[in-house]
Amino acid sequence: MSQLKLQLCETYMVFLFFNQVSFVNSIATAKGGTHVDYITNQITNHVMNFVNKKNKNANIKAHNMKNYLWVFVNALIDNLAFDSQTKETLTLRQSSFGSKCELSQDFLKNVSKSGIVDSHLSWATFKQSKDLKKSDGTKTEKIHGIEKLDDANKEGGKESDKCTLILTEGDSAKALALAWLAAVGRDYYGVFPLRGKLLNVREATAKQLTENKEIGCIKQILGLKQHKEYTNVKSLRYGHLVIMTDQDHDGSYIKGLLINFIHSNWPPLLKVPSFLIEFITPMVKTTHKNGTKLSFYTMPEYESWKHNLTSNASGWSIKYYKGFWNKHIKGRKRVLCKS
């Protein structure tokens, strides 16, 4: 290929299909061909990489770019090969062109500034939003198809703002929560067990978010809608959300991921009084022989107390707790009744 001339339409437009005007050795190739593909692929690959770097969740493919282009190519090539006698499509392989025509970085940068990047970024944002809305919840009295959910009796109704959803760390904690609720009734309390650690939504891709079953379940149970601004809980199925996990590092991590999930999508909701509640239990309990009892909810708190005992350490008995099953059920029932 001794000479290859090309132009990109200066006026940026979005077409329903790819447009091209091309010539090879002064022959009009109405349907394009390998010479047009050679140039177009360089443009689409550059723009695709540029868009995906700006938005890691965009997942734009090269063929998505093609419909945004109108390419003009004028080429001089030896040993031509066409698909038919009408010579509408050049079929000669690129490796047989005889030379290369690599587009300059300046040219590709100008293409990126034409508006095609902004259009694809907007399209990617719209598509992600549309996909996430598929798992939106709504304020309804009954929902079906969510495994292991024990709904409150009055959720989604006139008194939904008084209802509390308890998210537990696994099935064991759920069973214990249900045992506790036997003391206060099930009208205003629902329970749903989390399966391990929640997805970190700030680092997840759009595909991971849309395919994560647990996040979708939480949205549907609470009645959360993507991109909605919540200043109160009147449109939700539950007015309160309780996080019930062990007082260890894993439990703290799960709490953080859940708070991160709410803050990332509905930040104002965390400012609603009493919407998000942490259910905490002591990690350490100490009892003195004189009857004095102390409870510590963090290990640093306990270690500080222990360090300050010095010579007064005698007479204390210490008991460590890790999981909920190690707590006294009657004591936890009293906590729920008082709250």
C-alpha positions as CSV (number, residue, x, y, z in Angstrom):
1,M,0.0,0.0,0.0
2,S,1.9,3.0,-1.2
3,Q,-0.6,5.6,-0.1
4,L,-3.5,5.7,2.3
5,K,-5.6,8.8,3.0
6,L,-8.4,9.0,5.5
7,Q,-10.7,11.5,7.1
8,L,-13.0,11.5,10.0
9,C,-16.2,13.5,9.6
10,E,-15.7,16.7,11.5
11,T,-19.3,17.0,12.5
12,Y,-19.9,14.5,15.4
13,M,-23.1,12.6,15.0
14,V,-24.7,9.3,16.3
15,F,-25.9,7.0,13.6
16,L,-28.0,3.9,13.7
17,F,-25.3,2.1,11.9
18,F,-21.7,2.5,10.8
19,N,-21.1,4.9,7.8
20,Q,-18.2,4.9,5.5
21,V,-17.2,6.4,2.1
22,S,-14.1,4.7,0.7
23,F,-12.1,4.4,-2.5
24,V,-9.2,2.1,-3.5
25,N,-7.2,3.0,-6.6
26,S,-10.1,5.4,-7.5
27,I,-12.6,2.6,-7.3
28,A,-15.6,3.4,-5.1
29,T,-16.0,0.6,-2.6
30,A,-19.6,1.1,-1.6
31,K,-19.6,-1.6,1.1
32,G,-16.1,-0.8,2.4
33,G,-13.8,-3.8,3.0
34,T,-10.5,-4.6,4.7
35,H,-9.0,-1.2,4.0
36,V,-11.9,0.5,5.9
37,D,-11.7,-2.2,8.7
38,Y,-8.0,-1.6,9.1
39,I,-8.5,2.1,9.9
40,T,-11.8,1.7,11.8
41,N,-10.3,-0.9,14.2
42,Q,-7.5,1.5,15.2
43,I,-10.0,4.2,16.0
44,T,-12.5,2.0,17.9
45,N,-9.8,0.2,19.9
46,H,-8.3,3.5,21.0
47,V,-11.6,5.0,22.0
48,M,-12.7,1.8,23.7
49,N,-9.6,1.7,25.9
50,F,-10.0,5.4,26.7
51,V,-13.6,5.0,27.8
52,N,-12.9,1.9,29.9
53,K,-10.1,3.6,31.7
54,K,-12.3,6.6,32.6
55,N,-15.1,4.3,33.8
56,K,-13.9,0.8,34.9
57,N,-17.5,-0.4,35.0
58,A,-18.3,0.8,31.5
59,N,-17.3,-2.5,29.8
60,I,-17.5,-0.9,26.3
61,K,-16.7,-3.1,23.4
62,A,-15.1,-2.0,20.1
63,H,-18.3,-2.8,18.1
64,N,-20.2,-0.4,20.4
65,M,-18.0,2.4,19.0
66,K,-18.5,1.7,15.4
67,N,-22.0,3.0,15.1
68,Y,-20.7,6.4,16.2
69,L,-18.3,6.8,13.2
70,W,-18.5,8.0,9.7
71,V,-15.1,7.2,8.1
72,F,-13.6,8.4,4.8
73,V,-10.8,6.3,3.3
74,N,-8.9,6.8,0.1
75,A,-6.3,4.1,-0.5
76,L,-3.8,3.1,-3.2
77,I,-3.1,-0.7,-3.0
78,D,-1.4,-3.1,-5.4
79,N,-2.8,-6.5,-6.3
80,L,-6.4,-5.8,-5.5
81,A,-9.0,-8.4,-4.6
82,F,-12.7,-7.8,-4.5
83,D,-15.7,-9.9,-3.5
84,S,-17.3,-9.6,-6.9
85,Q,-17.0,-8.0,-10.3
86,T,-18.9,-5.0,-9.0
87,K,-15.9,-4.3,-6.8
88,E,-18.1,-3.0,-3.9
89,T,-16.0,-4.7,-1.2
90,L,-12.2,-5.0,-0.9
91,T,-11.3,-8.5,0.4
92,L,-7.5,-8.4,0.2
93,R,-6.0,-9.3,3.5
94,Q,-4.3,-6.6,5.5
95,S,-1.1,-8.5,5.6
96,S,-1.0,-8.3,1.8
97,F,-1.4,-4.5,1.6
98,G,2.4,-4.2,1.3
99,S,2.7,-1.4,3.9
100,K,1.2,0.0,7.1
101,C,-0.7,3.1,7.9
102,E,-0.7,3.5,11.7
103,L,-2.8,6.5,12.9
104,S,-0.9,9.1,14.9
105,Q,-1.6,9.7,18.6
106,D,-2.5,13.3,17.7
107,F,-5.2,12.1,15.3
108,L,-6.6,9.6,17.8
109,K,-6.7,12.2,20.5
110,N,-8.7,14.5,18.2
111,V,-11.1,11.6,17.7
112,S,-11.5,11.3,21.5
113,K,-12.3,15.0,21.8
114,S,-15.1,14.8,19.1
115,G,-17.8,13.8,21.7
116,I,-17.7,10.0,21.2
117,V,-16.1,9.5,24.6
118,D,-18.7,11.6,26.5
119,S,-21.5,9.8,24.7
120,H,-20.3,6.4,25.6
121,L,-19.6,7.4,29.2
122,S,-23.2,8.7,29.5
123,W,-24.5,5.5,27.9
124,A,-22.5,3.3,30.3
125,T,-23.8,5.2,33.3
126,F,-27.4,4.9,32.0
127,K,-27.0,1.2,31.4
128,Q,-25.5,0.6,34.8
129,S,-28.3,2.5,36.4
130,K,-30.9,0.6,34.4
131,D,-29.4,-2.8,35.4
132,L,-29.2,-1.9,39.1
133,K,-32.8,-0.8,39.1
134,K,-33.8,-4.4,38.2
135,S,-33.3,-5.4,41.8
136,D,-35.2,-2.4,43.2
137,G,-37.6,-3.0,46.0
138,T,-41.0,-1.5,46.7
139,K,-43.2,-0.9,49.7
140,T,-45.5,-3.9,49.6
141,E,-46.9,-5.9,52.5
142,K,-45.7,-9.3,51.2
143,I,-42.7,-10.4,49.1
144,H,-42.0,-13.9,47.9
145,G,-39.0,-15.8,46.6
146,I,-36.4,-14.6,49.2
147,E,-35.0,-17.7,50.9
148,K,-34.6,-17.7,54.7
149,L,-36.5,-14.4,55.2
150,D,-38.8,-14.2,58.2
151,D,-40.8,-11.0,57.6
152,A,-42.4,-8.9,60.3
153,N,-46.2,-9.2,60.4
154,K,-46.8,-5.5,59.9
155,E,-44.0,-4.7,57.4
156,G,-44.9,-2.7,54.3
157,G,-48.2,-1.5,55.8
158,K,-49.4,1.6,57.7
159,E,-47.0,0.8,60.6
160,S,-44.0,-0.1,58.5
161,D,-42.0,2.8,60.0
162,K,-42.2,1.0,63.4
163,C,-40.9,-2.3,62.0
164,T,-37.3,-3.4,62.4
165,L,-35.3,-5.7,60.1
166,I,-32.6,-7.6,61.9
167,L,-29.7,-8.7,59.6
168,T,-27.8,-11.5,61.3
169,E,-24.4,-13.0,60.8
170,G,-25.4,-16.4,59.5
171,D,-28.2,-18.9,60.3
172,S,-27.1,-19.6,63.9
173,A,-27.5,-15.9,64.8
174,K,-30.9,-15.9,63.0
175,A,-32.1,-18.8,65.1
176,L,-31.1,-17.0,68.3
177,A,-32.7,-13.8,67.1
178,L,-36.0,-15.7,66.5
179,A,-35.7,-17.2,70.0
180,W,-35.3,-13.7,71.4
181,L,-38.3,-12.4,69.4
182,A,-40.5,-14.9,71.1
183,A,-40.4,-12.5,74.1
184,V,-41.5,-9.4,72.1
185,G,-43.6,-10.9,69.3
186,R,-43.2,-10.9,65.5
187,D,-45.5,-8.0,64.5
188,Y,-42.7,-5.4,64.3
189,Y,-39.6,-7.6,63.8
190,G,-38.2,-9.4,60.7
191,V,-35.0,-11.4,60.4
192,F,-32.8,-12.1,57.5
193,P,-29.4,-14.0,57.7
194,L,-26.4,-12.7,55.8
195,R,-24.2,-15.3,54.1
196,G,-20.7,-14.3,55.1
197,K,-19.2,-11.0,54.2
198,L,-21.2,-8.6,52.1
199,L,-19.8,-7.4,48.8
200,N,-17.7,-4.2,48.9
201,V,-19.8,-2.1,46.6
202,R,-17.3,0.7,46.2
203,E,-14.8,-1.7,44.6
204,A,-17.2,-4.0,42.7
205,T,-17.9,-3.8,39.0
206,A,-21.3,-3.1,37.6
207,K,-21.7,-6.8,36.7
208,Q,-20.8,-7.9,40.2
209,L,-23.4,-5.5,41.7
210,T,-26.2,-6.6,39.4
211,E,-25.4,-10.3,39.9
212,N,-25.0,-10.2,43.7
213,K,-28.1,-12.0,45.0
214,E,-27.6,-10.8,48.6
215,I,-27.6,-7.1,47.8
216,G,-30.7,-7.6,45.6
217,C,-32.4,-9.3,48.5
218,I,-31.6,-6.5,51.0
219,K,-32.9,-3.9,48.5
220,Q,-36.2,-5.8,48.1
221,I,-36.7,-6.6,51.8
222,L,-36.2,-2.9,52.8
223,G,-38.0,-1.6,49.7
224,L,-34.9,0.4,48.5
225,K,-34.9,2.0,45.1
226,Q,-31.7,2.9,43.2
227,H,-30.8,6.6,43.1
228,K,-33.7,7.7,45.3
229,E,-33.1,10.3,47.9
230,Y,-34.4,9.2,51.3
231,T,-35.1,11.8,54.0
232,N,-37.4,9.6,55.9
233,V,-38.5,5.9,56.0
234,K,-42.2,6.3,55.0
235,S,-41.7,4.7,51.6
236,L,-39.7,1.7,53.0
237,R,-40.9,-1.7,54.1
238,Y,-39.0,-1.3,57.4
239,G,-38.3,1.8,59.4
240,H,-35.2,0.4,61.2
241,L,-32.3,-1.8,60.3
242,V,-30.4,-3.7,63.0
243,I,-27.0,-5.2,62.4
244,M,-26.5,-8.2,64.6
245,T,-23.0,-9.7,64.3
246,D,-20.4,-11.2,66.6
247,Q,-18.2,-8.8,68.5
248,D,-15.0,-10.1,66.7
249,H,-13.1,-8.8,63.7
250,D,-15.2,-10.6,61.2
251,G,-18.4,-9.1,62.8
252,S,-16.9,-5.6,62.7
253,Y,-16.0,-6.1,59.0
254,I,-19.5,-7.2,58.1
255,K,-20.9,-4.1,59.9
256,G,-18.5,-1.9,58.0
257,L,-19.5,-3.4,54.6
258,L,-23.2,-3.0,55.3
259,I,-22.7,0.6,56.3
260,N,-20.6,1.1,53.2
261,F,-23.4,-0.3,51.1
262,I,-26.0,2.1,52.5
263,H,-23.7,5.1,52.4
264,S,-22.5,4.4,48.9
265,N,-26.1,4.3,47.5
266,W,-28.3,6.3,49.9
267,P,-26.1,8.5,52.1
268,P,-29.0,10.6,53.5
269,L,-30.6,7.5,54.9
270,L,-27.9,7.2,57.5
271,K,-28.9,10.6,58.8
272,V,-32.5,9.5,59.5
273,P,-32.8,9.0,63.3
274,S,-32.7,5.4,64.5
275,F,-32.7,3.9,61.0
276,L,-29.4,2.1,61.4
277,I,-28.9,0.4,64.7
278,E,-26.0,-1.7,65.9
279,F,-26.9,-4.6,68.2
280,I,-23.9,-5.1,70.5
281,T,-23.1,-7.7,73.1
282,P,-20.2,-7.8,75.6
283,M,-16.9,-9.4,74.6
284,V,-15.8,-9.7,78.2
285,K,-17.7,-9.9,81.5
286,T,-16.0,-9.6,84.8
287,T,-17.5,-10.3,88.2
288,H,-15.9,-9.4,91.6
289,K,-16.4,-11.6,94.7
290,N,-18.2,-8.6,96.3
291,G,-20.9,-8.8,93.6
292,T,-19.7,-6.0,91.2
293,K,-20.2,-6.8,87.6
294,L,-18.7,-5.1,84.6
295,S,-19.2,-5.6,80.8
296,F,-16.7,-4.6,78.1
297,Y,-17.8,-4.3,74.4
298,T,-14.3,-3.9,72.9
299,M,-11.0,-5.6,73.7
300,P,-9.1,-2.2,74.0
301,E,-11.7,-1.1,76.6
302,Y,-11.1,-4.3,78.6
303,E,-7.3,-4.2,78.3
304,S,-7.3,-0.6,79.5
305,W,-9.4,-1.5,82.5
306,K,-7.2,-4.6,83.2
307,H,-4.0,-2.5,83.0
308,N,-5.3,0.0,85.6
309,L,-6.2,-2.7,88.1
310,T,-2.5,-3.1,89.2
311,S,-2.6,-4.6,92.7
312,N,-6.4,-4.7,92.8
313,A,-6.7,-7.6,90.3
314,S,-7.5,-10.3,92.9
315,G,-11.1,-11.2,93.5
316,W,-12.2,-10.8,89.8
317,S,-13.4,-13.6,87.6
318,I,-13.3,-13.1,83.9
319,K,-15.4,-14.6,81.1
320,Y,-14.7,-14.1,77.4
321,Y,-17.5,-14.3,74.8
322,K,-17.1,-14.7,71.0
323,G,-20.3,-15.7,69.4
324,F,-24.0,-15.0,70.2
325,W,-24.5,-18.6,71.3
326,N,-22.2,-18.0,74.2
327,K,-24.5,-15.2,75.6
328,H,-27.2,-15.9,78.1
329,I,-30.5,-16.0,76.2
330,K,-32.7,-14.6,79.0
331,G,-30.4,-11.6,79.3
332,R,-30.7,-10.8,75.6
333,K,-34.5,-11.1,75.8
334,R,-34.5,-8.4,78.5
335,V,-32.4,-6.2,76.2
336,L,-35.0,-6.5,73.3
337,C,-37.9,-5.9,75.6
338,K,-36.4,-2.7,77.0
339,S,-35.5,-1.4,73.5
